[in-house]
């Protein structure tokens, strides 16, 4: 059985053993510097052409009476919080013109981390104080004591061959399970890292331009984007440089260091909205008006226990003059002042404010905020923030000799059909690589780096489906890329289909996890592969699951989704899942799946999925998509189909496996800690 967690000592033993090592790394405590640099003044104005937009289809109505702006708004003269204690240093004025180097690297922050870790391990600072510092550096506590998860941000999913090599190196040195994990936020996470090693790990990857800065905590998290931006045939324009400018402007920004809760941002490149802006706190869709580039700005989306689809704040906000940065800062300043949100971490999100007062009232707040004196004291020009990287100039030349399949080419043809798409640039294609459960070994990281150098001009991006898109592949080189991927175990067909199952880590590492969602992922993938489904409509179904209600596994938008729960059986507890049916996130549409009124024992979920798939194939109308079928027959039909499976087994020796979670050996129990996001 594949190990699911690294052995961990007790918290006390780990802390004592680690203290000496951390103290040795921290030679001296460096001087602290203040927050953001004061920028040249520029005159502020509310967004030109801003329009009041109706709430999109699928957006939920606000519950309860609307609050007035006066109930929520505080003085515009209030001093901005968020400069924070240790670790909020200034960004440099000049940015590296190196591919993949997006977030400025500050060596002093690594020294700060060593110092603060040593102080914590010596008992000089409390755990709560240290957590707040640690999270800003992208170091997150796990359910196992004494070890950490390190979340490395890949803005818009961009990654270089050198960064792939860096991941391989630090995983071999510091990560006991020997793998990195691509997340649904396009990050790479590494788990079970001892605290004394954390600063060394983030210091080593920094040489390749990688940063974990603000990967956790009440900050702007990794900025995600359409991995086909810049090469997609349907794009309005490439938002990549604007997304990078956004990242650089807001990282270490004084307003974003201690907000009521995290803020998730996404940039799409077309109305297809492959970045799924509707489920984000802030989302940007490209628009062109009178020859001027800009964005439709959406605000207030999110999943978890209060799913909302982001309504449009402004139909058009100019991009090239930095107006989109100004509008975003206004939104964040308003959000930061909502102290009534802070006590309840489950509701401390922008969507709660927007839901409470409505998008029109929120827009009025933003308009008024933009008239404040602060807007004239900032430099929103983006020229200094833009990358000077031309991917097309780095694209590979046509190969002199290209490989081709010999004999049976059925596997290659399936690979082409599922994962290869022509770029808008003639002669080039993208290759969508299936990364099972988002996990990569050091050998696979290095192998992908080699492929990127030889066939992609060094260009690839992670996806919100835990996969990887190789860009700028010559059409003549597609078989060679396939063969190279096959050598490292990454040439499976089925990317983006039924067998490409998505899940969060669950109880493998997460404090909030209720169930072993990664184990269920493995079991479901094995089941649907064994079913040998070839029907095109059935293969379009997406299976997604989360280990708790929070939605990191995207279960709300899965065609079939699940989130972790439990069932009490006498004095015993059984792992379980609550299903969602009919979620959609494609072609610019977002619909949250309907929650069924059943709890399925975890070990019966594969049986339930198989029944639903067979039911759909047998009862659908000609050409009817699964989501349309689900809407037509209703949730009751799905509940009836698995009613017997939802009845929990009695606790006895014969049924013991029902009381053990997937990929586990011990009897199940709910062990759920407190998440650190809001500390």
Secondary structure, 3 states (H helix, E strand, C coil): CCCCCCCCCCHHHHHHHHHHHHHHHCCCCCCCCCCCCCCCCCCCCCCCCCCCCCCCCCCCCCCCCCCCHHHHCCCCCCCCCCCCCCCCCCCCCCCCCCCCCCCCCCHHHHHHHHHHHHHHHCCCCCHHHHHHHHHHCCEEECCCCCEEEEEEECHHHEECHHHHHHHHHHHHHHCCCCCEEECCCCCEEEEEEEHHHHHHHHHHHHCCCCECCCCCCCCECCCEECCCCCCCCCCCCCCHHHHHHHHHHHCCCHHHCCCCCCECEEECCCCCCCCCHHHCCEEEEEEEECCEEEEEEEECCECCCCCECCEEEEEEEECCCCHHHHHHHHHHHHHHCCHHHHCCHHHCCHHHHHHHHCHHHHHHHHHHHCCCHHHHCCCCCCCCCCCCCCHHHHCCCCCCCCCCCCCCCHHHHHHHHHHEEECCCCCEEEEEECCHHHEECHHHHHHHHHHHHHHCCCCEEECCCCCEEEEEEEHHHHHHHHHHHHHCCCCCCCCCCCCCCEECCHHHCCCCCCCCHHHHHHHHHHHHHHHCCCCHHHHCCCEEEECCCCCCCCHHHCCEEEEEEEEEECCEEEEEEEEEECCEEECCEEECCEECCCCEEHHHHHHHHHHHHHHHHHHCCCCCCHHHHHHHHCHHHHHHHCCHHHCCCCCCHHHHHHHCCCCCCCCCCCCCCCCCCCC
